[in-house]
Amino acid sequence: MTKPSLPELLHAAVDAVGGVERPGQVTMAESVSEAIDDGSHLLIQAGTGTGKSLGYLVPALAHGDRVVVATATLALQRQLVERDLPRTVEALHPLLRRRPEFAMLKGRSNYLCLHRLHEGVPQEEDEGLFDPFEAAAPTSKLGQDLMRLRDWSDDTETGDRDDLTPGVSDRAWSQVSVSSRECLGASKCAYGAECFAEMARERAKLAEVVVTNHALLAIDAIEGAPVLPQHEVLIVDEAHELVSRVTGVATGELTPGQVNRAVRRAARLVNEKAADQLQTAAEGFERLMELALPGRLEEIPEDLGYALLALRDAARTVISALGATRDKSVQDEDVVRKQALASVESVHEVAERISHGSEYDVVWYERHDRFGASLRVAPLSVSGLLREKLFADRSVVLTSATLKLGGDFNGVGASLGLAPEGTEGEDLPVWKGVDVGSPFDYPKQGILYVAKHLSRPVRDGGRDDMLDELTELIQAAGGRTLGLFSSMRAAQLAAEELRSRIPEFPILLQGEETLGELIKNFAADPRTCLFGTLSLWQGVDVPGPSCQLVVMDKIPFPRPDDPLMSARQKAVEEAGGNGFMAVAATHAALLMAQGAGRLVRATGDRGVVAVLDQRLATARYGSYLKASLPDFWYTTDRNQVRRSLSAIDAAAKADGK
């Protein structure tokens, strides 16, 4: 039997999912196949509607080696595992003459822990364990969630939190899950043979396709101990998110509450001298944290430095003591000890890292009204880490609808540790960028409008002329508006003002309901508007007439006082580069491209992306930002835009939408 061709395989897969084969999808599949075959790396931009999941799954399955697919969002993971992979595998089986297995793999804390469920949770003040099911009032929300979890544990095959619908609170889940550090290990746990997390790992070892998330991919790269099974091909979907997810995993935090929790957990298991040393260090650290001022710490103040060293040394002493002593009077001592060790090791690692003062780290102090004070430490850049860990010994494909910023892939490539495309060098990964376009006719389906006549935005300042413009645009559109704001405060001010100005158009505000409920209600009523900040720039998929106007209040540059972004910008400048363009403009371009992508989600969609920031039309960097957006018809004519919105609204109403 002759080997089936890639076009044959793709055609069979597209038929199986009820899709339509598109030229961009064919180009994508061919490019991915070529990269896998020659072991090279690929950055591939595939616009919304291309069908990129099949564009990489089909060539990956045809190749036959194990592939890991890492995504940023739960929605895409579910789509792959519940829809795309089952149908694709079934469709390709007759042609490939094999049925590839696939599996989902997440971090341990995403799975129900049977030991926690049946034996209880270590207490912090007293010895032994307590039963959260007895401690929580049966009629309370926590009690109800815990009872649902107990019932669910008898039915679930995966123990995966995301398979529990409706979900439960983080507080409830924390009672029945453990981190990898807190886990006893399958060989020491009475429930090891039934462990959901271990079963997920075993399924992943046997699977040809392993679907995971960016965070687990980052842990696999950073911590050295392999979490993912050996694989020859890595595909990173939603790759525009990868750098921020890796940065998040590589960020450490130290808070007084965290340190005091470690003291309580360790106190009953170590000698009095070690416990007192950690208690004293914790008190000294907490006093200083009450005095500190928010912002980046380019040098650690002397008194804080001493406090961190005392904390580090005391934590090290306690770690040694935890390993050297046993106390049979403590109920389920192994579990209590493991939790204490996890807490103290975390304190030790972050205190050590901040005390060490690496030039490759950024340290800053934060204070939140709700969460209190914290010290945070993050890598100045993850590009070197990604270059070394991500692109070695396997072919890597990174794909997203937004990888090409300012007209090329080099900006995103640099953040991933890649030299400019075409650069050759002994230690430089070979890669190429491919843009397969979009099935949408952007110049005919959308307008990019820049309100050039408005005053220049000022930080945290209200703009009456912007609110006037927004009011008129919403009225012209008949509602149907997604408002993307650069800060939560700006979104709240706009919602409050416009609710009084145009009460006939309901305005939903992020934070007043769950994101899922907000999007559902927004999609259900075309007259409704939805205002919010960061997650709305990337997380809204509402095709059709409910979203015909996407408004950005201003260019979403990072805040000037953002410690990590400002440090990265300064580092680029000190190396002779343009820090503003490399960091701030790239950050803004990526968000704007994602935000503008909310408008056209289907071939019948029509509408306007309105940027209420004159700088997009007047500043020198405006052309770079515009080049990062879909190729909409561009105008600064406010009257033309109002006429267009009114016409789109009238057409939707005529269709009964």
C-alpha positions, 0 to 999 in steps of 0.5 A: 500500500502506498503511503498516503499524501499529506493533501489526502490526509488533510482532506480526510481530517477536514471532512471528519470535523465538518470543516472547509479546507482553506488554502492557508491551512494547506500551506500551514500543513505543508510548512509544518511537515517540512519543519518536522522532516528536516528537524528545523523550527518554524514560526507560523502565523495563521489568522482566525478561521484558518483551521490551524489545529488540523494544520499542525495535527495532520502532519504531526500524526503522519510523521509518527514520532511522539508530539507534545502540543502545548496551549495557553487556554483550557478552551483550546485544550478541550477542543483538541482532546474532545473534538479535533483529535478523536475525529482526526485520528478516526479519519486518518486511521484507514489511511495511516493503518494505525490509530494513534493514542492521545492524552492530556497532561497537566500539573499535579495540583490539577488532579484530585488527590485521593489521600487528601480526600480520604485522610484529610488535610494537615493542620497548621496549628495542631498535630495530625490531620483534620477532615475538611468534610467534617469541619465545613458546615454542610449548608455552607458553599465550602461544605456543598463544594466538598460534598460534590467533590466526594461524590464526583471522586466515585464517578470520575475517570480522570480526577481532572478539575476541569472535568468537574462541571460546574466547578468549585471554588479554589478554597474547596479544591485546595482541600483535595489537591496537592502540589508536586512538592507536597505529594508523598509519591506513588510508592509511599502513598496508600492510594498510589496505585489509584492516583489520578495524576500518576495515571495521567502520566502513564497515559502520556507515556503511551500516547503519540500526542500529548496535549499540555499547557504552557505552564507545564512546558515551562516547568519541564524546561526550567526545573531540569527534572523531566515532567513531559515524556520524551518527544521528537516534536513540540508544537506550541499553539497560542505561542504569543502567550509563551514568554509571559507564561514562562516568566510567570513560572520562573517568578518567585514570591515571598510574603509575610503570610507565606513565611509565617505559614512555613513557621507554623507547619514546621514548628511541631516537627523540629527542635525548639532552637531551629523553630525559634530561629525561623520564627525570629527571622520571620518576625524581622522580615515581616517588620521590614515589609511593613516599612518598604515602599513599592517599586523595583529594588535595583539594590537590596536595602541593607536591612532587608538584605540582612533579614533575607539572609537570616530567613535563608539561613533559618530555613536551611536549618529547619530543612536539615532538622526536618530531614533528621528527626521523626516524631511518632506522636504526630498523626500521619507524620509523613504527610505533615512533614512533606507539607512543612518541607514544601513550605520551608523549601519555597521560602529558602529558595526565594530568599536565597535567590533574592539575596544572591542578587543576580544581574539576570533577575529583577526584584521588586516590592508590591503592596495590595490592599487585599493581599498585603505586601510581597517581594517578587523576583523574576528573570530579566529575560527568558529568551536565553532559557528558551533558546537553550531548553526549548529548541534543543534536540527536537523540532519546534513549531510555534503558531498563533494568529499574532506572531508577525509584529510590525511586518516580520517575525523578528520581534517575537523571535527575539523574545524566544531567544532566536536571532533574526531570521536568516542569521547563521551561527554555530549555536543559533537555532535555524528557523523560518517564519511563514504567514499563511494569511487569513480566510477573511477579506479584512479590507471589505469586512472591517474598518480601522478608525483612529480618532485623530481629533481627540486629545492625547491620553494622559496616565490615569486621567479621565478624558471627556472628549474620549467619553463623548466619542465612545458614546456617539460610536455606541449609539451609531452601532446600536450597542454591539460594542466590546470596549477594551481598556488599558486599565480596570480603573478606566473601564470602570469610569467609562462604564459608570459614565456611559450607563448614565448617558445612554441607559438604553444600551446595557453595559456589562463590566468585567468583574461584576460577573464571571467572564463566562457569564459576561460573554454569554450575556454579551452575545445574547443581546446585540444592544449590550456592550461589554467593557473590561481589560486584559483578559477581554483583549484576548479571550472573547470569541463572539462571531455575528452581530453582537460584536460589530464595534471593538473600541480601544481607549488607548494604545496599551503600552506597559505602565511606566512603573511596571518593574519588570517591563521597565527593567527589560527596556533599560537592559535593551537600551544599555545594550545599544538597542531601542528599548521602547520599540523592543519592549513597550511597542512590541507589548502594545502591538501584540495586545492590539493585534489580539484585541483587533482580532475580536472583531472578525470571527466569521466570514459574514462579520462586519464592523469597526475597530476604533482606537481612541488614541491619536498617537496611532495616527501621529506618532512615529511608532504608529506605522509599526503598530498599524502593520501589526493589525489585520489589514482593515480599511483605514480612516480617521474620518469620524463621520464616515465611521458613524455612517458605516456603523449605522449602516451595519446596525441597520443591516443587522436589524433588517436580518432580525439580529 
